[in-house]
Amino acid sequence: MTRYTCLFCGTDRLDLTDMIPTPPPRVPQCGFLYLPPYRVQGISIAGEESAVQVPELNVCFDIGRSPRLALASSYIALSHGHMDHSGGLPYYFSQRYFQGMDVGSVVCHRDLETPIHNIMRAWVQLEAQRTPYKVIALMPDEQIEIKNNIFLRAFETVHTVPSLGFVVLERRSKLRPELAGLPQEKLLELKSKDEPITHTIEIPLVCYSGDTAMGPHFDRDDVLDAAILICECTFLEPGHRGRASVGRHLHLDDVLELLDRTRAKAVVLTHISRRTHIASARDQLRKSLPARHRDRVFLLMDGRENRARYENQQCEATASESG
């Protein structure tokens, strides 16, 4: 310890600053993007926590440690069982019950159904009460309706454990192409004869790839056609391709290849390694992204850039209303 003279009273004192403990680390803030008409929000840091919610679609992809925002979604689409993606599941069920909300549902790989039941049974013993919950196990390419005419479809991915990705689709009825231009009377006549005059089309709205290596799932039309692709990009540094391969994760090089094929209007990158500072990830993207892709690629956890973008959206909306 060193001594110093106080400038105010002139007395000789001990410098105790080296004895003052450091404050706790800052808690990561939720990332937020407004990609009209949807919000994409949550936390996604590799090895720590991943929970990415699209409130308008009533779904949260993975649950992390159950951030508060996830409680508003009736469905958790669980990509796989690693704890940074699934650890908050019992708390999610418990809080929805505690707050008088509908029973929450987890949509998961068929291999996770029994383990989830086992976890919830263990909590009955710990809490001496039973929390209601639902488990919906899906095979690849199976789907469930999560809102009126909105469906959640699972597809198989490539990870170190059983894993799924998800596509949210909207179903719409559309007039059969060969009937286009017919007068209304003729259409009503066909309908009265029980002849089909419409067909159903599927519009991929949002795709969440989950933790995965490259594979045939990235060749699917419903994945490539999704308006918003939420895609992991765990490693960005050029020397980390080997790490990505071992953990069956995506590297930035994989994402760059995917960008040339996906027809998404927005690609949201998640699950950045905690070894990579967000400023470094931002710089790496700027250096690597071709100009044609820069306006549609976003880092979910880049609070500075995303705040500035949202403020611009607010200003544009205000100017549009006043103009």
C-alpha positions in Angstrom: 0.0 0.0 0.0 1.1 3.5 -0.7 0.6 6.8 1.2 -0.7 10.1 -0.2 -1.5 13.6 1.1 -5.2 14.5 0.9 -5.6 17.7 -1.1 -8.6 18.8 1.0 -7.5 18.3 4.6 -3.7 18.0 4.2 -3.5 14.8 6.2 -1.4 11.8 5.3 -3.5 8.8 4.3 -3.2 5.2 3.0 -4.2 4.5 -0.6 -6.7 1.7 -0.3 -7.9 1.6 -3.9 -6.0 -1.7 -4.6 -8.1 -3.2 -1.8 -11.5 -2.4 -3.4 -13.0 -5.5 -5.1 -14.0 -5.3 -8.8 -17.7 -5.2 -9.6 -19.4 -8.3 -11.1 -19.2 -8.8 -14.9 -21.9 -7.1 -16.9 -24.8 -9.2 -18.0 -25.2 -9.5 -21.8 -28.1 -7.5 -23.1 -30.7 -9.0 -25.3 -30.1 -8.4 -29.0 -32.9 -6.9 -31.0 -33.6 -6.5 -34.7 -36.7 -5.2 -36.4 -37.0 -7.0 -39.7 -40.5 -6.0 -40.9 -43.0 -7.4 -40.0 -41.0 -9.4 -37.4 -38.9 -8.8 -34.4 -35.9 -11.1 -33.9 -34.7 -10.8 -30.3 -32.8 -12.7 -27.6 -29.4 -13.8 -26.5 -27.1 -16.1 -28.4 -23.5 -16.6 -27.2 -21.9 -20.0 -27.9 -21.4 -22.0 -24.8 -23.3 -19.6 -22.6 -26.9 -19.1 -23.7 -29.0 -19.2 -26.9 -32.7 -18.2 -27.0 -34.0 -16.3 -30.1 -37.6 -15.2 -30.1 -39.9 -14.1 -32.9 -42.8 -12.7 -30.9 -45.2 -12.2 -33.8 -45.0 -16.0 -34.6 -45.5 -17.1 -31.0 -42.2 -19.1 -31.0 -38.8 -18.9 -29.3 -36.0 -20.9 -30.8 -34.1 -22.6 -28.0 -34.5 -21.4 -24.4 -31.0 -20.7 -23.0 -31.4 -19.8 -19.4 -35.0 -18.6 -20.0 -34.7 -14.9 -20.6 -37.8 -13.1 -19.5 -38.9 -12.3 -23.1 -39.2 -16.0 -23.9 -42.1 -16.4 -21.5 -44.4 -14.6 -24.0 -44.1 -17.4 -26.5 -46.3 -20.5 -26.2 -43.8 -22.7 -28.1 -40.1 -23.4 -27.6 -38.6 -24.9 -30.7 -35.7 -26.8 -29.2 -32.9 -27.5 -31.6 -30.9 -29.9 -29.4 -30.2 -30.7 -25.8 -26.9 -28.9 -25.0 -27.4 -27.0 -21.8 -26.7 -23.6 -23.2 -29.7 -24.1 -25.4 -32.0 -26.1 -23.1 -31.1 -25.3 -19.5 -33.9 -22.9 -18.9 -36.7 -25.2 -19.9 -38.1 -26.1 -16.5 -38.0 -22.4 -15.4 -39.9 -21.5 -18.6 -42.6 -24.0 -17.8 -42.7 -22.9 -14.1 -42.9 -19.2 -14.8 -45.7 -19.5 -17.3 -47.7 -21.5 -14.8 -46.8 -19.1 -11.9 -48.0 -16.1 -14.0 -51.3 -17.8 -15.0 -50.4 -18.2 -18.7 -51.3 -21.2 -20.9 -49.2 -24.3 -20.5 -46.0 -23.9 -22.4 -45.0 -26.4 -25.1 -41.5 -27.6 -26.2 -41.1 -28.9 -29.7 -38.1 -31.2 -29.9 -36.3 -34.1 -31.5 -37.9 -37.4 -30.7 -34.8 -38.5 -28.8 -35.2 -35.7 -26.3 -38.8 -36.5 -25.3 -38.0 -39.0 -22.6 -35.1 -36.9 -21.1 -37.3 -33.8 -20.8 -40.0 -35.9 -19.0 -37.2 -37.1 -16.7 -36.1 -33.6 -15.9 -39.6 -32.4 -15.1 -40.1 -35.4 -12.9 -37.0 -34.6 -11.0 -38.3 -31.0 -10.4 -41.4 -32.5 -8.9 -39.2 -34.1 -6.2 -37.3 -30.9 -5.7 -40.2 -28.5 -5.5 -42.8 -30.8 -4.0 -45.2 -29.6 -6.7 -46.1 -30.5 -10.3 -45.6 -28.0 -13.0 -47.8 -28.5 -16.1 -45.9 -28.7 -19.4 -46.2 -30.2 -22.9 -43.6 -32.0 -25.0 -44.2 -32.3 -28.8 -41.7 -34.6 -30.4 -41.3 -34.3 -34.1 -39.7 -36.4 -36.7 -37.8 -34.6 -39.5 -40.3 -33.0 -41.9 -43.2 -33.3 -39.4 -44.9 -30.0 -38.5 -47.5 -28.5 -36.1 -49.7 -25.5 -36.3 -48.6 -22.8 -33.9 -51.0 -20.0 -35.1 -53.8 -19.9 -37.5 -52.4 -21.0 -40.9 -48.9 -20.7 -39.4 -46.9 -24.0 -39.1 -43.6 -25.0 -37.5 -41.7 -27.6 -39.5 -38.7 -29.6 -38.3 -35.8 -30.7 -40.4 -32.7 -32.8 -39.5 -29.4 -31.0 -39.1 -25.8 -32.2 -38.5 -24.5 -31.7 -34.9 -22.7 -33.6 -32.2 -26.0 -34.7 -30.7 -29.5 -35.3 -32.2 -30.6 -32.0 -33.6 -33.2 -30.2 -35.6 -33.6 -26.9 -37.5 -37.0 -25.3 -37.9 -38.9 -23.4 -40.6 -42.0 -21.4 -39.9 -44.4 -21.4 -42.8 -47.6 -19.7 -43.7 -50.3 -21.5 -45.7 -52.4 -19.5 -48.1 -55.1 -20.5 -50.5 -54.6 -19.2 -54.0 -56.7 -19.4 -57.2 -55.5 -22.2 -59.5 -53.3 -20.7 -62.3 -55.4 -22.2 -65.1 -58.5 -20.4 -63.7 -57.0 -16.9 -63.7 -59.1 -14.5 -65.6 -62.4 -16.4 -65.4 -65.4 -14.3 -64.5 -66.7 -14.6 -61.0 -69.9 -16.4 -62.2 -67.9 -19.2 -63.8 -65.8 -19.6 -60.6 -69.0 -19.8 -58.5 -70.4 -22.4 -60.9 -67.2 -24.6 -60.6 -67.4 -24.3 -56.8 -71.0 -25.3 -56.8 -70.0 -28.5 -58.6 -67.4 -29.2 -55.8 -64.6 -28.6 -58.3 -61.5 -27.2 -56.6 -60.8 -23.6 -57.7 -57.9 -23.0 -55.3 -54.7 -24.6 -54.3 -52.6 -24.2 -51.1 -49.2 -22.6 -51.3 -46.6 -22.5 -48.5 -44.6 -19.3 -47.8 -41.5 -19.9 -45.7 -41.3 -16.9 -43.2 -38.4 -17.7 -40.9 -35.8 -20.4 -40.7 -33.7 -21.2 -37.7 -30.8 -23.6 -38.4 -29.7 -24.2 -34.8 -26.2 -25.5 -34.1 -25.1 -27.4 -37.2 -22.4 -28.1 -39.7 -23.1 -27.7 -43.4 -25.2 -30.4 -44.9 -28.1 -31.3 -47.2 -30.5 -29.3 -45.0 -29.1 -26.1 -46.5 -30.3 -27.3 -50.0 -33.9 -27.5 -49.0 -36.3 -25.1 -50.8 -38.1 -24.2 -47.5 -34.8 -23.2 -45.9 -33.4 -21.3 -48.9 -36.7 -19.5 -49.5 -37.3 -18.3 -46.0 -37.6 -14.5 -45.8 -35.5 -14.5 -42.6 -32.7 -17.0 -42.0 -31.4 -17.1 -38.4 -28.1 -18.9 -38.8 -25.4 -19.8 -36.4 -21.9 -18.6 -37.2 -19.8 -19.8 -34.2 -16.4 -19.1 -35.7 -15.2 -16.2 -37.9 -11.4 -16.2 -37.7 -9.6 -17.8 -40.7 -7.6 -20.2 -38.5 -10.7 -21.6 -36.7 -12.1 -23.8 -39.5 -10.8 -26.9 -37.7 -12.6 -25.9 -34.5 -15.8 -25.5 -36.4 -15.4 -28.9 -38.0 -14.7 -30.7 -34.7 -17.7 -29.1 -33.0 -19.9 -29.4 -36.1 -20.6 -25.7 -36.2 -20.6 -23.2 -39.1 -17.6 -21.1 -39.9 -17.9 -17.7 -41.6 -16.6 -19.3 -44.8 -19.7 -21.6 -44.8 -22.0 -18.7 -44.3 -20.4 -16.8 -47.2 -21.1 -19.8 -49.4 -24.6 -20.1 -48.1 -25.3 -16.4 -48.8 -24.9 -17.0 -52.5 -27.7 -19.5 -52.4 -30.2 -18.3 -49.8 -33.0 -16.1 -51.1 -33.5 -14.6 -47.6 -34.1 -10.8 -47.3 -32.3 -10.9 -44.0 -29.7 -13.3 -42.6 -29.2 -13.0 -38.8 -26.0 -14.5 -37.4 -26.1 -16.0 -33.9 -24.0 -18.2 -31.6 -20.7 -16.3 -32.0 -18.0 -17.9 -30.0 -17.5 -16.1 -26.6 -13.8 -16.0 -27.6 -14.7 -13.5 -30.2 -15.4 -9.9 -29.1 -18.4 -8.5 -31.0 -16.3 -5.6 -32.4 -13.9 -8.1 -33.8 -16.8 -10.1 -35.3 -18.2 -6.9 -36.8 -14.8 -6.1 -38.4 -14.4 -9.6 -39.7 -17.8 -9.4 -41.4 -17.0 -6.1 -43.0 -13.8 -7.4 -44.4 -15.3 -10.7 -45.6 -18.8 -9.8 -46.9 -19.1 -9.0 -50.6 -20.8 -5.7 -51.2 -23.9 -7.4 -52.6 -24.6 -9.1 -49.2 -23.7 -6.4 -46.7 -27.2 -4.8 -46.4 -28.9 -8.1 -45.5 -26.5 -9.7 -42.9 -26.8 -8.8 -39.2 -25.2 -9.9 -36.0 -27.9 -10.4 -33.4 -25.7 -9.5 -30.5 -24.2 -6.3 -32.1 -26.0 -3.9 -29.8 -24.3 -0.8 -31.2 -25.1 -1.3 -34.8 -28.6 -2.7 -34.2 -29.5 0.3 -32.0 -28.4 2.7 -34.6 -30.4 0.9 -37.3 -33.5 0.8 -35.1 -33.2 4.5 -34.4 -33.0 5.2 -38.1 -36.1 3.1 -38.6 -37.9 5.2 -36.0 -36.8 8.4 -37.6 -38.0 7.2 -41.0 -41.4 6.1 -39.6 -41.8 9.5 -37.9 -40.9 11.4 -41.1 -43.3 9.2 -43.1 -46.2 9.9 -40.7 -45.5 13.7 -40.7 -45.0 13.9 -44.4 
